[in-house]
Amino acid sequence: MNKTENYASIWDAIADSPEQAANLRTRSELMQKIAEIVRQSAWTQTEAATHCGISQPRINDLLRGRVSRFSLDALVNIATALGRRVHLELEVA
């Protein structure tokens, strides 16, 4: 018999711990915000890479949502290179 489990999010389903799920969720949200800035700016990937201070293959990874290839630190640095300030907020779980 197969056991079906329900999760609050995809990150909860694939993470080994609540801490890892929270980290994945935060990185994913930040990546989505950065990708939206790139799309709104109508930059090519090469232009976006220059603005973000990373290589074109890295911007491709970001735009494709490859969360595992970016640390939270790297994403904060990219957002800062775009002239943005990252603000984190703690909520009661």
PDB file of N, CA, C and O in Angstrom, chain B, residues numbered from 101:
ATOM      1  N   MET B 101       0.837  -1.183   0.000  1.00  0.00           N
ATOM      2  CA  MET B 101       0.000   0.000   0.000  1.00  0.00           C
ATOM      3  C   MET B 101       0.883   1.248   0.000  1.00  0.00           C
ATOM      4  O   MET B 101       1.839   1.334   0.771  1.00  0.00           O
ATOM      5  N   ASN B 102       0.566   2.208  -0.859  1.00  0.00           N
ATOM      6  CA  ASN B 102       1.328   3.452  -0.942  1.00  0.00           C
ATOM      7  C   ASN B 102       0.808   4.430   0.083  1.00  0.00           C
ATOM      8  O   ASN B 102      -0.395   4.550   0.311  1.00  0.00           O
ATOM      9  N   LYS B 103       1.750   5.128   0.698  1.00  0.00           N
ATOM     10  CA  LYS B 103       1.400   6.156   1.683  1.00  0.00           C
ATOM     11  C   LYS B 103       1.489   7.520   1.006  1.00  0.00           C
ATOM     12  O   LYS B 103       2.512   7.844   0.402  1.00  0.00           O
ATOM     13  N   THR B 104       0.441   8.312   1.100  1.00  0.00           N
ATOM     14  CA  THR B 104       0.411   9.647   0.526  1.00  0.00           C
ATOM     15  C   THR B 104       0.634  10.660   1.637  1.00  0.00           C
ATOM     16  O   THR B 104      -0.011  10.611   2.684  1.00  0.00           O
ATOM     17  N   GLU B 105       1.558  11.580   1.387  1.00  0.00           N
ATOM     18  CA  GLU B 105       1.829  12.630   2.363  1.00  0.00           C
ATOM     19  C   GLU B 105       1.449  13.971   1.761  1.00  0.00           C
ATOM     20  O   GLU B 105       1.584  14.180   0.556  1.00  0.00           O
ATOM     21  N   ASN B 106       0.980  14.865   2.592  1.00  0.00           N
ATOM     22  CA  ASN B 106       0.637  16.220   2.174  1.00  0.00           C
ATOM     23  C   ASN B 106       1.640  17.191   2.785  1.00  0.00           C
ATOM     24  O   ASN B 106       2.028  17.060   3.946  1.00  0.00           O
ATOM     25  N   TYR B 107       2.048  18.164   1.983  1.00  0.00           N
ATOM     26  CA  TYR B 107       3.022  19.154   2.424  1.00  0.00           C
ATOM     27  C   TYR B 107       2.473  20.549   2.182  1.00  0.00           C
ATOM     28  O   TYR B 107       1.658  20.766   1.285  1.00  0.00           O
ATOM     29  N   ALA B 108       2.935  21.494   2.999  1.00  0.00           N
ATOM     30  CA  ALA B 108       2.495  22.886   2.870  1.00  0.00           C
ATOM     31  C   ALA B 108       3.049  23.522   1.592  1.00  0.00           C
ATOM     32  O   ALA B 108       2.409  24.390   1.000  1.00  0.00           O
ATOM     33  N   SER B 109       4.231  23.091   1.173  1.00  0.00           N
ATOM     34  CA  SER B 109       4.837  23.632  -0.041  1.00  0.00           C
ATOM     35  C   SER B 109       5.758  22.589  -0.655  1.00  0.00           C
ATOM     36  O   SER B 109       6.085  21.586  -0.022  1.00  0.00           O
ATOM     37  N   ILE B 110       6.164  22.830  -1.864  1.00  0.00           N
ATOM     38  CA  ILE B 110       7.109  21.938  -2.535  1.00  0.00           C
ATOM     39  C   ILE B 110       8.413  21.873  -1.760  1.00  0.00           C
ATOM     40  O   ILE B 110       9.066  20.830  -1.727  1.00  0.00           O
ATOM     41  N   TRP B 111       8.796  22.976  -1.139  1.00  0.00           N
ATOM     42  CA  TRP B 111      10.060  23.023  -0.398  1.00  0.00           C
ATOM     43  C   TRP B 111       9.994  22.112   0.816  1.00  0.00           C
ATOM     44  O   TRP B 111      10.987  21.473   1.163  1.00  0.00           O
ATOM     45  N   ASP B 112       8.846  22.043   1.462  1.00  0.00           N
ATOM     46  CA  ASP B 112       8.688  21.125   2.593  1.00  0.00           C
ATOM     47  C   ASP B 112       8.795  19.678   2.130  1.00  0.00           C
ATOM     48  O   ASP B 112       9.300  18.825   2.859  1.00  0.00           O
ATOM     49  N   ALA B 113       8.322  19.404   0.922  1.00  0.00           N
ATOM     50  CA  ALA B 113       8.332  18.039   0.395  1.00  0.00           C
ATOM     51  C   ALA B 113       9.735  17.560   0.043  1.00  0.00           C
ATOM     52  O   ALA B 113      10.057  16.388   0.239  1.00  0.00           O
ATOM     53  N   ILE B 114      10.570  18.455  -0.473  1.00  0.00           N
ATOM     54  CA  ILE B 114      11.886  18.013  -0.937  1.00  0.00           C
ATOM     55  C   ILE B 114      13.006  18.254   0.067  1.00  0.00           C
ATOM     56  O   ILE B 114      14.099  17.710  -0.093  1.00  0.00           O
ATOM     57  N   ALA B 115      12.763  19.050   1.089  1.00  0.00           N
ATOM     58  CA  ALA B 115      13.805  19.370   2.063  1.00  0.00           C
ATOM     59  C   ALA B 115      13.912  18.285   3.125  1.00  0.00           C
ATOM     60  O   ALA B 115      12.946  17.582   3.426  1.00  0.00           O
ATOM     61  N   ASP B 116      15.092  18.169   3.676  1.00  0.00           N
ATOM     62  CA  ASP B 116      15.332  17.201   4.737  1.00  0.00           C
ATOM     63  C   ASP B 116      14.942  17.717   6.119  1.00  0.00           C
ATOM     64  O   ASP B 116      14.791  16.939   7.061  1.00  0.00           O
ATOM     65  N   SER B 117      14.781  19.037   6.231  1.00  0.00           N
ATOM     66  CA  SER B 117      14.451  19.629   7.530  1.00  0.00           C
ATOM     67  C   SER B 117      13.656  20.915   7.311  1.00  0.00           C
ATOM     68  O   SER B 117      13.680  21.480   6.217  1.00  0.00           O
ATOM     69  N   PRO B 118      12.957  21.376   8.337  1.00  0.00           N
ATOM     70  CA  PRO B 118      12.247  22.667   8.217  1.00  0.00           C
ATOM     71  C   PRO B 118      13.200  23.822   7.930  1.00  0.00           C
ATOM     72  O   PRO B 118      12.838  24.772   7.235  1.00  0.00           O
ATOM     73  N   GLU B 119      14.409  23.742   8.459  1.00  0.00           N
ATOM     74  CA  GLU B 119      15.394  24.803   8.230  1.00  0.00           C
ATOM     75  C   GLU B 119      15.805  24.849   6.757  1.00  0.00           C
ATOM     76  O   GLU B 119      15.912  25.923   6.163  1.00  0.00           O
ATOM     77  N   GLN B 120      16.031  23.683   6.186  1.00  0.00           N
ATOM     78  CA  GLN B 120      16.395  23.622   4.775  1.00  0.00           C
ATOM     79  C   GLN B 120      15.240  24.100   3.903  1.00  0.00           C
ATOM     80  O   GLN B 120      15.465  24.793   2.911  1.00  0.00           O
ATOM     81  N   ALA B 121      14.018  23.745   4.254  1.00  0.00           N
ATOM     82  CA  ALA B 121      12.843  24.200   3.496  1.00  0.00           C
ATOM     83  C   ALA B 121      12.736  25.716   3.538  1.00  0.00           C
ATOM     84  O   ALA B 121      12.434  26.349   2.526  1.00  0.00           O
ATOM     85  N   ALA B 122      12.984  26.300   4.705  1.00  0.00           N
ATOM     86  CA  ALA B 122      12.918  27.760   4.834  1.00  0.00           C
ATOM     87  C   ALA B 122      13.988  28.426   3.977  1.00  0.00           C
ATOM     88  O   ALA B 122      13.728  29.451   3.347  1.00  0.00           O
ATOM     89  N   ASN B 123      15.189  27.851   3.950  1.00  0.00           N
ATOM     90  CA  ASN B 123      16.265  28.401   3.143  1.00  0.00           C
ATOM     91  C   ASN B 123      15.919  28.312   1.661  1.00  0.00           C
ATOM     92  O   ASN B 123      16.109  29.282   0.927  1.00  0.00           O
ATOM     93  N   LEU B 124      15.419  27.174   1.212  1.00  0.00           N
ATOM     94  CA  LEU B 124      15.020  27.011  -0.187  1.00  0.00           C
ATOM     95  C   LEU B 124      13.912  27.991  -0.563  1.00  0.00           C
ATOM     96  O   LEU B 124      13.954  28.603  -1.630  1.00  0.00           O
ATOM     97  N   ARG B 125      12.929  28.138   0.308  1.00  0.00           N
ATOM     98  CA  ARG B 125      11.816  29.053   0.055  1.00  0.00           C
ATOM     99  C   ARG B 125      12.311  30.490  -0.084  1.00  0.00           C
ATOM    100  O   ARG B 125      11.882  31.213  -0.984  1.00  0.00           O
ATOM    101  N   THR B 126      13.210  30.902   0.804  1.00  0.00           N
ATOM    102  CA  THR B 126      13.735  32.273   0.767  1.00  0.00           C
ATOM    103  C   THR B 126      14.557  32.515  -0.492  1.00  0.00           C
ATOM    104  O   THR B 126      14.433  33.562  -1.127  1.00  0.00           O
ATOM    105  N   ARG B 127      15.400  31.544  -0.853  1.00  0.00           N
ATOM    106  CA  ARG B 127      16.194  31.688  -2.078  1.00  0.00           C
ATOM    107  C   ARG B 127      15.295  31.750  -3.307  1.00  0.00           C
ATOM    108  O   ARG B 127      15.528  32.547  -4.215  1.00  0.00           O
ATOM    109  N   SER B 128      14.282  30.917  -3.330  1.00  0.00           N
ATOM    110  CA  SER B 128      13.355  30.901  -4.467  1.00  0.00           C
ATOM    111  C   SER B 128      12.633  32.237  -4.610  1.00  0.00           C
ATOM    112  O   SER B 128      12.513  32.768  -5.714  1.00  0.00           O
ATOM    113  N   GLU B 129      12.157  32.772  -3.503  1.00  0.00           N
ATOM    114  CA  GLU B 129      11.460  34.064  -3.552  1.00  0.00           C
ATOM    115  C   GLU B 129      12.377  35.168  -4.042  1.00  0.00           C
ATOM    116  O   GLU B 129      11.970  36.002  -4.851  1.00  0.00           O
ATOM    117  N   LEU B 130      13.611  35.181  -3.558  1.00  0.00           N
ATOM    118  CA  LEU B 130      14.566  36.212  -3.981  1.00  0.00           C
ATOM    119  C   LEU B 130      14.917  36.047  -5.455  1.00  0.00           C
ATOM    120  O   LEU B 130      15.040  37.038  -6.174  1.00  0.00           O
ATOM    121  N   MET B 131      15.080  34.811  -5.911  1.00  0.00           N
ATOM    122  CA  MET B 131      15.350  34.571  -7.326  1.00  0.00           C
ATOM    123  C   MET B 131      14.202  35.062  -8.195  1.00  0.00           C
ATOM    124  O   MET B 131      14.433  35.650  -9.252  1.00  0.00           O
ATOM    125  N   GLN B 132      12.980  34.831  -7.768  1.00  0.00           N
ATOM    126  CA  GLN B 132      11.818  35.286  -8.529  1.00  0.00           C
ATOM    127  C   GLN B 132      11.787  36.807  -8.626  1.00  0.00           C
ATOM    128  O   GLN B 132      11.457  37.354  -9.678  1.00  0.00           O
ATOM    129  N   LYS B 133      12.123  37.486  -7.550  1.00  0.00           N
ATOM    130  CA  LYS B 133      12.146  38.960  -7.556  1.00  0.00           C
ATOM    131  C   LYS B 133      13.224  39.476  -8.505  1.00  0.00           C
ATOM    132  O   LYS B 133      12.990  40.418  -9.262  1.00  0.00           O
ATOM    133  N   ILE B 134      14.404  38.860  -8.464  1.00  0.00           N
ATOM    134  CA  ILE B 134      15.494  39.272  -9.350  1.00  0.00           C
ATOM    135  C   ILE B 134      15.111  39.005 -10.805  1.00  0.00           C
ATOM    136  O   ILE B 134      15.334  39.856 -11.667  1.00  0.00           O
ATOM    137  N   ALA B 135      14.545  37.849 -11.083  1.00  0.00           N
ATOM    138  CA  ALA B 135      14.126  37.522 -12.450  1.00  0.00           C
ATOM    139  C   ALA B 135      13.081  38.516 -12.945  1.00  0.00           C
ATOM    140  O   ALA B 135      13.091  38.890 -14.118  1.00  0.00           O
ATOM    141  N   GLU B 136      12.188  38.944 -12.072  1.00  0.00           N
ATOM    142  CA  GLU B 136      11.171  39.930 -12.460  1.00  0.00           C
ATOM    143  C   GLU B 136      11.818  41.271 -12.815  1.00  0.00           C
ATOM    144  O   GLU B 136      11.395  41.926 -13.768  1.00  0.00           O
ATOM    145  N   ILE B 137      12.823  41.678 -12.072  1.00  0.00           N
ATOM    146  CA  ILE B 137      13.554  42.916 -12.382  1.00  0.00           C
ATOM    147  C   ILE B 137      14.197  42.800 -13.761  1.00  0.00           C
ATOM    148  O   ILE B 137      14.140  43.738 -14.556  1.00  0.00           O
ATOM    149  N   VAL B 138      14.803  41.660 -14.044  1.00  0.00           N
ATOM    150  CA  VAL B 138      15.448  41.437 -15.340  1.00  0.00           C
ATOM    151  C   VAL B 138      14.408  41.499 -16.459  1.00  0.00           C
ATOM    152  O   VAL B 138      14.635  42.147 -17.480  1.00  0.00           O
ATOM    153  N   ARG B 139      13.276  40.835 -16.273  1.00  0.00           N
ATOM    154  CA  ARG B 139      12.225  40.854 -17.297  1.00  0.00           C
ATOM    155  C   ARG B 139      11.673  42.261 -17.521  1.00  0.00           C
ATOM    156  O   ARG B 139      11.491  42.683 -18.662  1.00  0.00           O
ATOM    157  N   GLN B 140      11.409  42.976 -16.446  1.00  0.00           N
ATOM    158  CA  GLN B 140      10.871  44.336 -16.575  1.00  0.00           C
ATOM    159  C   GLN B 140      11.859  45.269 -17.249  1.00  0.00           C
ATOM    160  O   GLN B 140      11.462  46.225 -17.916  1.00  0.00           O
ATOM    161  N   SER B 141      13.137  44.997 -17.078  1.00  0.00           N
ATOM    162  CA  SER B 141      14.174  45.833 -17.692  1.00  0.00           C
ATOM    163  C   SER B 141      14.390  45.492 -19.158  1.00  0.00           C
ATOM    164  O   SER B 141      15.052  46.239 -19.879  1.00  0.00           O
ATOM    165  N   ALA B 142      13.829  44.358 -19.608  1.00  0.00           N
ATOM    166  CA  ALA B 142      13.935  43.900 -21.001  1.00  0.00           C
ATOM    167  C   ALA B 142      15.386  43.745 -21.446  1.00  0.00           C
ATOM    168  O   ALA B 142      15.725  44.028 -22.595  1.00  0.00           O
ATOM    169  N   TRP B 143      16.236  43.296 -20.530  1.00  0.00           N
ATOM    170  CA  TRP B 143      17.633  43.060 -20.859  1.00  0.00           C
ATOM    171  C   TRP B 143      17.793  41.714 -21.535  1.00  0.00           C
ATOM    172  O   TRP B 143      17.018  40.792 -21.282  1.00  0.00           O
ATOM    173  N   THR B 144      18.790  41.594 -22.390  1.00  0.00           N
ATOM    174  CA  THR B 144      19.218  40.287 -22.867  1.00  0.00           C
ATOM    175  C   THR B 144      19.906  39.613 -21.680  1.00  0.00           C
ATOM    176  O   THR B 144      20.188  40.257 -20.670  1.00  0.00           O
ATOM    177  N   GLN B 145      20.171  38.323 -21.809  1.00  0.00           N
ATOM    178  CA  GLN B 145      20.871  37.642 -20.726  1.00  0.00           C
ATOM    179  C   GLN B 145      22.270  38.211 -20.521  1.00  0.00           C
ATOM    180  O   GLN B 145      22.745  38.302 -19.389  1.00  0.00           O
ATOM    181  N   THR B 146      22.920  38.588 -21.596  1.00  0.00           N
ATOM    182  CA  THR B 146      24.255  39.175 -21.484  1.00  0.00           C
ATOM    183  C   THR B 146      24.200  40.509 -20.752  1.00  0.00           C
ATOM    184  O   THR B 146      25.029  40.781 -19.884  1.00  0.00           O
ATOM    185  N   GLU B 147      23.216  41.347 -21.104  1.00  0.00           N
ATOM    186  CA  GLU B 147      23.048  42.636 -20.411  1.00  0.00           C
ATOM    187  C   GLU B 147      22.704  42.416 -18.939  1.00  0.00           C
ATOM    188  O   GLU B 147      23.245  43.089 -18.062  1.00  0.00           O
ATOM    189  N   ALA B 148      21.814  41.482 -18.677  1.00  0.00           N
ATOM    190  CA  ALA B 148      21.414  41.196 -17.297  1.00  0.00           C
ATOM    191  C   ALA B 148      22.611  40.717 -16.484  1.00  0.00           C
ATOM    192  O   ALA B 148      22.791  41.124 -15.336  1.00  0.00           O
ATOM    193  N   ALA B 149      23.421  39.861 -17.074  1.00  0.00           N
ATOM    194  CA  ALA B 149      24.603  39.355 -16.384  1.00  0.00           C
ATOM    195  C   ALA B 149      25.541  40.498 -16.004  1.00  0.00           C
ATOM    196  O   ALA B 149      26.073  40.529 -14.895  1.00  0.00           O
ATOM    197  N   THR B 150      25.741  41.435 -16.928  1.00  0.00           N
ATOM    198  CA  THR B 150      26.594  42.587 -16.653  1.00  0.00           C
ATOM    199  C   THR B 150      26.032  43.408 -15.496  1.00  0.00           C
ATOM    200  O   THR B 150      26.772  43.779 -14.585  1.00  0.00           O
ATOM    201  N   HIS B 151      24.731  43.694 -15.525  1.00  0.00           N
ATOM    202  CA  HIS B 151      24.096  44.468 -14.454  1.00  0.00           C
ATOM    203  C   HIS B 151      24.151  43.745 -13.115  1.00  0.00           C
ATOM    204  O   HIS B 151      24.270  44.384 -12.069  1.00  0.00           O
ATOM    205  N   CYS B 152      24.067  42.418 -13.139  1.00  0.00           N
ATOM    206  CA  CYS B 152      24.042  41.614 -11.911  1.00  0.00           C
ATOM    207  C   CYS B 152      25.437  41.275 -11.393  1.00  0.00           C
ATOM    208  O   CYS B 152      25.591  40.816 -10.261  1.00  0.00           O
ATOM    209  N   GLY B 153      26.449  41.501 -12.223  1.00  0.00           N
ATOM    210  CA  GLY B 153      27.811  41.195 -11.813  1.00  0.00           C
ATOM    211  C   GLY B 153      28.134  39.711 -11.827  1.00  0.00           C
ATOM    212  O   GLY B 153      28.974  39.243 -11.058  1.00  0.00           O
ATOM    213  N   ILE B 154      27.461  38.969 -12.706  1.00  0.00           N
ATOM    214  CA  ILE B 154      27.705  37.528 -12.832  1.00  0.00           C
ATOM    215  C   ILE B 154      27.835  37.169 -14.312  1.00  0.00           C
ATOM    216  O   ILE B 154      27.636  38.018 -15.180  1.00  0.00           O
ATOM    217  N   SER B 155      28.165  35.921 -14.591  1.00  0.00           N
ATOM    218  CA  SER B 155      28.316  35.488 -15.980  1.00  0.00           C
ATOM    219  C   SER B 155      26.960  35.201 -16.621  1.00  0.00           C
ATOM    220  O   SER B 155      25.951  35.042 -15.934  1.00  0.00           O
ATOM    221  N   GLN B 156      26.961  35.139 -17.950  1.00  0.00           N
ATOM    222  CA  GLN B 156      25.715  34.836 -18.665  1.00  0.00           C
ATOM    223  C   GLN B 156      25.179  33.446 -18.311  1.00  0.00           C
ATOM    224  O   GLN B 156      23.969  33.305 -18.135  1.00  0.00           O
ATOM    225  N   PRO B 157      26.030  32.406 -18.196  1.00  0.00           N
ATOM    226  CA  PRO B 157      25.480  31.109 -17.787  1.00  0.00           C
ATOM    227  C   PRO B 157      24.831  31.149 -16.398  1.00  0.00           C
ATOM    228  O   PRO B 157      23.848  30.450 -16.150  1.00  0.00           O
ATOM    229  N   ARG B 158      25.384  31.971 -15.492  1.00  0.00           N
ATOM    230  CA  ARG B 158      24.788  32.099 -14.149  1.00  0.00           C
ATOM    231  C   ARG B 158      23.427  32.791 -14.226  1.00  0.00           C
ATOM    232  O   ARG B 158      22.501  32.395 -13.517  1.00  0.00           O
ATOM    233  N   ILE B 159      23.285  33.810 -15.065  1.00  0.00           N
ATOM    234  CA  ILE B 159      21.990  34.480 -15.186  1.00  0.00           C
ATOM    235  C   ILE B 159      20.979  33.510 -15.790  1.00  0.00           C
ATOM    236  O   ILE B 159      19.803  33.536 -15.429  1.00  0.00           O
ATOM    237  N   ASN B 160      21.431  32.658 -16.705  1.00  0.00           N
ATOM    238  CA  ASN B 160      20.559  31.647 -17.277  1.00  0.00           C
ATOM    239  C   ASN B 160      20.060  30.704 -16.187  1.00  0.00           C
ATOM    240  O   ASN B 160      18.875  30.374 -16.151  1.00  0.00           O
ATOM    241  N   ASP B 161      20.944  30.271 -15.306  1.00  0.00           N
ATOM    242  CA  ASP B 161      20.543  29.420 -14.181  1.00  0.00           C
ATOM    243  C   ASP B 161      19.523  30.126 -13.295  1.00  0.00           C
ATOM    244  O   ASP B 161      18.546  29.521 -12.853  1.00  0.00           O
ATOM    245  N   LEU B 162      19.756  31.399 -13.043  1.00  0.00           N
ATOM    246  CA  LEU B 162      18.832  32.168 -12.209  1.00  0.00           C
ATOM    247  C   LEU B 162      17.459  32.278 -12.867  1.00  0.00           C
ATOM    248  O   LEU B 162      16.437  32.048 -12.220  1.00  0.00           O
ATOM    249  N   LEU B 163      17.435  32.624 -14.134  1.00  0.00           N
ATOM    250  CA  LEU B 163      16.158  32.802 -14.837  1.00  0.00           C
ATOM    251  C   LEU B 163      15.408  31.483 -15.002  1.00  0.00           C
ATOM    252  O   LEU B 163      14.186  31.481 -15.149  1.00  0.00           O
ATOM    253  N   ARG B 164      16.117  30.379 -14.977  1.00  0.00           N
ATOM    254  CA  ARG B 164      15.493  29.054 -15.070  1.00  0.00           C
ATOM    255  C   ARG B 164      15.097  28.505 -13.701  1.00  0.00           C
ATOM    256  O   ARG B 164      14.556  27.404 -13.598  1.00  0.00           O
ATOM    257  N   GLY B 165      15.375  29.291 -12.638  1.00  0.00           N
ATOM    258  CA  GLY B 165      14.951  28.901 -11.302  1.00  0.00           C
ATOM    259  C   GLY B 165      15.754  27.776 -10.679  1.00  0.00           C
ATOM    260  O   GLY B 165      15.226  27.014  -9.870  1.00  0.00           O
ATOM    261  N   ARG B 166      16.998  27.662 -11.034  1.00  0.00           N
ATOM    262  CA  ARG B 166      17.847  26.595 -10.499  1.00  0.00           C
ATOM    263  C   ARG B 166      18.356  26.997  -9.104  1.00  0.00           C
ATOM    264  O   ARG B 166      19.495  27.431  -8.932  1.00  0.00           O
ATOM    265  N   VAL B 167      17.482  26.835  -8.143  1.00  0.00           N
ATOM    266  CA  VAL B 167      17.716  27.291  -6.767  1.00  0.00           C
ATOM    267  C   VAL B 167      18.982  26.685  -6.177  1.00  0.00           C
ATOM    268  O   VAL B 167      19.720  27.365  -5.464  1.00  0.00           O
ATOM    269  N   SER B 168      19.237  25.420  -6.467  1.00  0.00           N
ATOM    270  CA  SER B 168      20.374  24.739  -5.853  1.00  0.00           C
ATOM    271  C   SER B 168      21.719  25.341  -6.243  1.00  0.00           C
ATOM    272  O   SER B 168      22.728  25.079  -5.588  1.00  0.00           O
ATOM    273  N   ARG B 169      21.743  26.133  -7.286  1.00  0.00           N
ATOM    274  CA  ARG B 169      23.010  26.708  -7.762  1.00  0.00           C
ATOM    275  C   ARG B 169      23.331  28.071  -7.156  1.00  0.00           C
ATOM    276  O   ARG B 169      24.348  28.675  -7.496  1.00  0.00           O
ATOM    277  N   PHE B 170      22.466  28.563  -6.253  1.00  0.00           N
ATOM    278  CA  PHE B 170      22.668  29.885  -5.662  1.00  0.00           C
ATOM    279  C   PHE B 170      22.528  29.836  -4.150  1.00  0.00           C
ATOM    280  O   PHE B 170      21.567  29.282  -3.616  1.00  0.00           O
ATOM    281  N   SER B 171      23.494  30.421  -3.478  1.00  0.00           N
ATOM    282  CA  SER B 171      23.376  30.589  -2.029  1.00  0.00           C
ATOM    283  C   SER B 171      22.578  31.860  -1.755  1.00  0.00           C
ATOM    284  O   SER B 171      22.402  32.703  -2.635  1.00  0.00           O
ATOM    285  N   LEU B 172      22.112  31.979  -0.550  1.00  0.00           N
ATOM    286  CA  LEU B 172      21.409  33.200  -0.160  1.00  0.00           C
ATOM    287  C   LEU B 172      22.351  34.399  -0.269  1.00  0.00           C
ATOM    288  O   LEU B 172      21.939  35.476  -0.699  1.00  0.00           O
ATOM    289  N   ASP B 173      23.613  34.213   0.121  1.00  0.00           N
ATOM    290  CA  ASP B 173      24.610  35.290   0.010  1.00  0.00           C
ATOM    291  C   ASP B 173      24.771  35.758  -1.430  1.00  0.00           C
ATOM    292  O   ASP B 173      24.796  36.959  -1.699  1.00  0.00           O
ATOM    293  N   ALA B 174      24.879  34.810  -2.355  1.00  0.00           N
ATOM    294  CA  ALA B 174      25.055  35.164  -3.766  1.00  0.00           C
ATOM    295  C   ALA B 174      23.856  35.955  -4.275  1.00  0.00           C
ATOM    296  O   ALA B 174      24.021  36.917  -5.026  1.00  0.00           O
ATOM    297  N   LEU B 175      22.655  35.557  -3.873  1.00  0.00           N
ATOM    298  CA  LEU B 175      21.444  36.252  -4.323  1.00  0.00           C
ATOM    299  C   LEU B 175      21.348  37.658  -3.738  1.00  0.00           C
ATOM    300  O   LEU B 175      20.899  38.586  -4.412  1.00  0.00           O
ATOM    301  N   VAL B 176      21.769  37.812  -2.489  1.00  0.00           N
ATOM    302  CA  VAL B 176      21.794  39.156  -1.883  1.00  0.00           C
ATOM    303  C   VAL B 176      22.780  40.033  -2.640  1.00  0.00           C
ATOM    304  O   VAL B 176      22.499  41.206  -2.885  1.00  0.00           O
ATOM    305  N   ASN B 177      23.936  39.480  -3.015  1.00  0.00           N
ATOM    306  CA  ASN B 177      24.929  40.242  -3.782  1.00  0.00           C
ATOM    307  C   ASN B 177      24.383  40.654  -5.144  1.00  0.00           C
ATOM    308  O   ASN B 177      24.623  41.776  -5.590  1.00  0.00           O
ATOM    309  N   ILE B 178      23.657  39.769  -5.807  1.00  0.00           N
ATOM    310  CA  ILE B 178      23.069  40.090  -7.112  1.00  0.00           C
ATOM    311  C   ILE B 178      22.031  41.193  -6.967  1.00  0.00           C
ATOM    312  O   ILE B 178      22.012  42.136  -7.758  1.00  0.00           O
ATOM    313  N   ALA B 179      21.172  41.083  -5.964  1.00  0.00           N
ATOM    314  CA  ALA B 179      20.153  42.110  -5.734  1.00  0.00           C
ATOM    315  C   ALA B 179      20.806  43.456  -5.450  1.00  0.00           C
ATOM    316  O   ALA B 179      20.341  44.488  -5.932  1.00  0.00           O
ATOM    317  N   THR B 180      21.872  43.448  -4.677  1.00  0.00           N
ATOM    318  CA  THR B 180      22.592  44.685  -4.363  1.00  0.00           C
ATOM    319  C   THR B 180      23.211  45.288  -5.614  1.00  0.00           C
ATOM    320  O   THR B 180      23.193  46.505  -5.794  1.00  0.00           O
ATOM    321  N   ALA B 181      23.764  44.435  -6.486  1.00  0.00           N
ATOM    322  CA  ALA B 181      24.336  44.916  -7.745  1.00  0.00           C
ATOM    323  C   ALA B 181      23.268  45.586  -8.605  1.00  0.00           C
ATOM    324  O   ALA B 181      23.577  46.462  -9.414  1.00  0.00           O
ATOM    325  N   LEU B 182      22.009  45.173  -8.430  1.00  0.00           N
ATOM    326  CA  LEU B 182      20.893  45.780  -9.168  1.00  0.00           C
ATOM    327  C   LEU B 182      20.353  47.033  -8.475  1.00  0.00           C
ATOM    328  O   LEU B 182      19.344  47.601  -8.894  1.00  0.00           O
ATOM    329  N   GLY B 183      21.037  47.454  -7.411  1.00  0.00           N
ATOM    330  CA  GLY B 183      20.619  48.659  -6.708  1.00  0.00           C
ATOM    331  C   GLY B 183      19.455  48.434  -5.756  1.00  0.00           C
ATOM    332  O   GLY B 183      18.757  49.378  -5.387  1.00  0.00           O
ATOM    333  N   ARG B 184      19.248  47.187  -5.359  1.00  0.00           N
ATOM    334  CA  ARG B 184      18.152  46.859  -4.450  1.00  0.00           C
ATOM    335  C   ARG B 184      18.709  46.536  -3.077  1.00  0.00           C
ATOM    336  O   ARG B 184      19.869  46.146  -2.935  1.00  0.00           O
ATOM    337  N   ARG B 185      17.876  46.701  -2.081  1.00  0.00           N
ATOM    338  CA  ARG B 185      18.218  46.333  -0.712  1.00  0.00           C
ATOM    339  C   ARG B 185      17.340  45.164  -0.328  1.00  0.00           C
ATOM    340  O   ARG B 185      16.127  45.202  -0.532  1.00  0.00           O
ATOM    341  N   VAL B 186      17.937  44.131   0.223  1.00  0.00           N
ATOM    342  CA  VAL B 186      17.174  42.956   0.643  1.00  0.00           C
ATOM    343  C   VAL B 186      16.735  43.161   2.080  1.00  0.00           C
ATOM    344  O   VAL B 186      17.533  43.512   2.950  1.00  0.00           O
ATOM    345  N   HIS B 187      15.455  42.934   2.310  1.00  0.00           N
ATOM    346  CA  HIS B 187      14.879  43.070   3.641  1.00  0.00           C
ATOM    347  C   HIS B 187      14.265  41.747   4.039  1.00  0.00           C
ATOM    348  O   HIS B 187      13.375  41.247   3.350  1.00  0.00           O
ATOM    349  N   LEU B 188      14.722  41.167   5.142  1.00  0.00           N
ATOM    350  CA  LEU B 188      14.167  39.922   5.636  1.00  0.00           C
ATOM    351  C   LEU B 188      13.266  40.218   6.825  1.00  0.00           C
ATOM    352  O   LEU B 188      13.534  41.112   7.627  1.00  0.00           O
ATOM    353  N   GLU B 189      12.217  39.461   6.915  1.00  0.00           N
ATOM    354  CA  GLU B 189      11.274  39.644   8.007  1.00  0.00           C
ATOM    355  C   GLU B 189      11.026  38.306   8.673  1.00  0.00           C
ATOM    356  O   GLU B 189      10.770  37.309   7.998  1.00  0.00           O
ATOM    357  N   LEU B 190      11.100  38.282   9.987  1.00  0.00           N
ATOM    358  CA  LEU B 190      10.830  37.056  10.730  1.00  0.00           C
ATOM    359  C   LEU B 190       9.371  37.039  11.140  1.00  0.00           C
ATOM    360  O   LEU B 190       8.849  38.024  11.663  1.00  0.00           O
ATOM    361  N   GLU B 191       8.722  35.919  10.900  1.00  0.00           N
ATOM    362  CA  GLU B 191       7.327  35.757  11.286  1.00  0.00           C
ATOM    363  C   GLU B 191       7.216  34.615  12.276  1.00  0.00           C
ATOM    364  O   GLU B 191       8.038  33.699  12.266  1.00  0.00           O
ATOM    365  N   VAL B 192       6.229  34.662  13.112  1.00  0.00           N
ATOM    366  CA  VAL B 192       5.966  33.559  14.015  1.00  0.00           C
ATOM    367  C   VAL B 192       5.337  32.434  13.216  1.00  0.00           C
ATOM    368  O   VAL B 192       4.357  32.639  12.500  1.00  0.00           O
ATOM    369  N   ALA B 193       5.905  31.250  13.344  1.00  0.00           N
ATOM    370  CA  ALA B 193       5.411  30.104  12.561  1.00  0.00           C
ATOM    371  C   ALA B 193       4.091  29.591  13.102  1.00  0.00           C
ATOM    372  O   ALA B 193       3.534  28.633  12.565  1.00  0.00           O
TER     373      ALA B 193
END
